[in-house]
Amino acid sequence: MNVKFRQLMRRVSVVTLISVFSAGLVQAEDAPGTRIGVRGEITGVSPDVVKVHANSGDNLVINLTQDTKVRAVTLANIEDIKPGSYIGSAAIPQEDGTLKALEVHVFPPELAGSGDGHRPFDLVKGSSMTNGSVGDLVVSNGRVLTVNYKGGQQKILVPEDVPIVNLMPADRSLLKVGVKIVTFVTQGADGTLTAQSISAGKDGVTPPM
């Protein structure tokens, strides 16, 4: 009985973890609902389905709809970020209250406002996602970004080894076997997964977010 109880509690813990996951990349423009972040490599594609070998080791079948958004992830650098640029950054807190970036993704002007705000994220334990407009950009003094969003501001240190990428509108022709992706999906009552958005690496890029 104790063994069965422990197994049940482990299953409950997994379901709870999935339920509280907050995806920050495109939250403002996606439909509300329970969302799960999936990172991995595409293993199969059809018009309405993408198969993914997730980094967790699971092999998943994810449905596509007419509303599924596709983004291309391409390499960028700190010089691509200007005052007024709209960016997102997964980061971890530092002792002085500022954030240290784990990655930075730069949105094109037409996607400004996507996921605006600061919220928990699941890239690593304790990480957050901040989406907003760059105010100050100090490259000569530790590569520090001041990111402004509705209701707040964060200062984010971007170490030189942190990946910086562009996030661009794309279409499903980018979804091919072997392409690395980050996708945010909803899970139906029957367990089926449906993609709200897919960020797919272009030219061999692995999305860092």
C-alpha positions in Angstrom: 0.0 0.0 0.0 2.8 2.5 0.9 4.5 1.8 -2.5 1.3 2.4 -4.4 0.7 5.6 -2.4 4.2 6.9 -3.2 3.7 6.1 -6.9 0.3 8.0 -6.8 1.9 11.0 -5.2 4.7 11.1 -7.8 2.1 11.2 -10.5 0.2 13.9 -8.8 3.4 15.9 -8.4 4.1 15.7 -12.2 0.6 16.8 -13.1 0.9 19.7 -10.6 4.2 20.8 -12.1 2.8 20.8 -15.6 -0.3 22.7 -14.5 1.6 25.6 -12.9 4.1 26.0 -15.7 4.0 29.6 -17.0 5.3 30.1 -20.5 6.6 33.6 -21.1 7.8 33.7 -24.7 4.6 34.5 -26.5 2.1 34.6 -23.6 0.3 37.8 -24.6 -0.7 36.7 -28.1 -1.6 33.1 -27.4 -4.9 31.8 -26.3 -5.3 31.2 -22.6 -5.3 27.8 -21.0 -3.0 25.2 -19.5 0.2 25.2 -21.4 3.2 23.0 -21.4 6.7 23.9 -22.7 8.3 21.3 -24.9 11.9 21.5 -26.1 13.4 18.9 -28.5 14.0 17.8 -32.1 11.5 17.1 -34.8 11.3 13.4 -35.8 8.3 13.6 -38.2 6.1 16.1 -39.9 2.7 15.9 -41.6 0.2 18.6 -42.5 -1.5 18.5 -39.2 1.0 16.8 -36.9 4.6 17.2 -35.8 6.4 14.5 -33.9 9.1 15.5 -31.4 11.7 13.7 -29.4 11.7 15.9 -26.3 14.8 16.7 -24.3 13.0 14.9 -21.4 13.4 11.7 -23.5 9.7 11.4 -24.4 8.5 11.0 -27.9 5.5 13.2 -28.4 2.8 13.7 -31.1 1.7 17.3 -31.3 -1.2 18.5 -33.3 -1.1 21.7 -35.5 -4.0 24.0 -36.2 -4.6 27.0 -38.4 -3.8 29.2 -35.4 -0.4 27.6 -34.6 2.3 30.3 -35.0 5.7 29.4 -36.3 8.8 31.5 -35.5 12.3 31.1 -37.0 15.2 31.3 -34.6 18.4 32.7 -36.1 21.8 33.7 -34.6 22.2 37.3 -33.5 24.7 39.3 -31.3 24.6 42.2 -28.9 25.1 44.7 -31.6 21.6 43.7 -33.0 20.1 45.1 -29.8 19.4 48.9 -29.8 17.6 51.2 -27.4 13.9 50.6 -28.3 14.5 47.0 -29.4 11.8 44.6 -28.1 13.4 41.5 -26.5 12.8 38.6 -24.3 15.3 37.1 -21.9 15.3 34.0 -19.7 17.4 34.9 -16.6 18.3 34.1 -13.1 18.4 36.5 -10.1 21.7 37.9 -8.8 22.4 38.9 -5.2 22.1 42.7 -6.0 18.6 42.2 -7.3 19.5 42.4 -11.0 19.2 39.5 -13.4 21.8 37.5 -15.3 20.6 36.3 -18.7 20.6 32.7 -19.8 19.6 33.7 -23.3 18.2 36.7 -25.1 15.9 36.7 -28.1 15.2 39.7 -30.2 11.7 40.3 -31.7 11.1 42.1 -35.0 9.2 45.3 -34.8 5.9 43.7 -35.9 6.1 41.4 -32.9 6.7 44.1 -30.3 4.5 43.6 -27.3 4.6 39.8 -27.4 4.5 38.4 -23.9 5.1 41.8 -22.3 6.0 41.5 -18.7 8.1 39.6 -16.1 7.1 36.1 -14.9 8.5 32.7 -13.8 10.0 30.5 -16.5 11.1 26.9 -16.6 14.5 27.0 -18.4 16.3 26.3 -15.1 15.2 26.3 -11.4 14.4 29.8 -10.3 14.6 31.4 -13.8 12.3 34.1 -15.1 11.2 35.4 -18.5 11.2 39.2 -19.1 9.8 40.6 -22.3 9.9 44.3 -22.9 11.6 47.3 -24.7 15.2 48.1 -24.2 15.8 51.4 -22.6 19.5 51.7 -21.7 22.1 49.4 -23.4 25.6 49.6 -21.8 27.9 47.3 -23.8 31.1 48.8 -22.5 30.2 48.2 -18.9 29.3 44.6 -18.5 26.7 44.3 -21.3 23.8 45.5 -19.2 20.2 45.9 -20.6 17.5 47.9 -19.0 14.2 46.3 -20.1 11.0 48.2 -19.6 7.5 46.5 -19.6 4.1 47.6 -18.5 4.2 48.0 -14.7 7.9 47.5 -14.2 11.6 47.4 -15.2 14.5 44.9 -15.0 18.2 45.3 -15.4 19.7 42.2 -17.1 23.4 41.4 -17.4 24.2 39.5 -20.6 27.5 37.5 -20.2 29.6 37.2 -23.4 28.9 33.4 -23.6 25.1 33.8 -23.5 23.3 32.9 -26.7 21.5 35.8 -28.5 19.1 35.0 -31.2 16.5 36.7 -33.5 12.9 35.5 -33.4 11.3 36.0 -36.8 7.9 35.2 -38.3 8.1 32.0 -40.4 5.9 29.3 -41.9 5.6 25.5 -41.7 8.2 24.9 -44.4 10.7 25.4 -41.5 9.4 22.4 -39.7 11.5 19.5 -40.9 13.0 16.3 -39.4 16.1 17.2 -37.4 15.1 20.8 -36.6 15.4 21.8 -33.0 12.3 23.5 -31.5 10.7 25.1 -28.5 6.9 24.7 -28.6 4.2 25.7 -26.2 1.3 23.3 -26.3 -2.1 22.8 -24.6 -3.2 19.4 -23.3 -6.7 18.3 -23.9 -8.8 16.3 -21.6 -8.0 13.2 -23.6 -4.3 13.9 -23.3 -3.7 15.2 -26.9 -1.2 18.0 -27.3 -1.9 21.0 -29.6 0.8 23.5 -30.5 0.0 27.2 -29.8 3.4 28.3 -31.1 6.6 26.8 -32.4 10.0 28.5 -32.4 12.2 26.5 -34.8 15.9 26.8 -35.2 17.0 27.8 -38.7 20.3 26.7 -40.3 21.1 24.3 -37.4 20.4 26.8 -34.6 19.1 25.3 -31.3 16.6 27.7 -29.7 18.1 28.6 -26.4 14.9 29.7 -24.6 
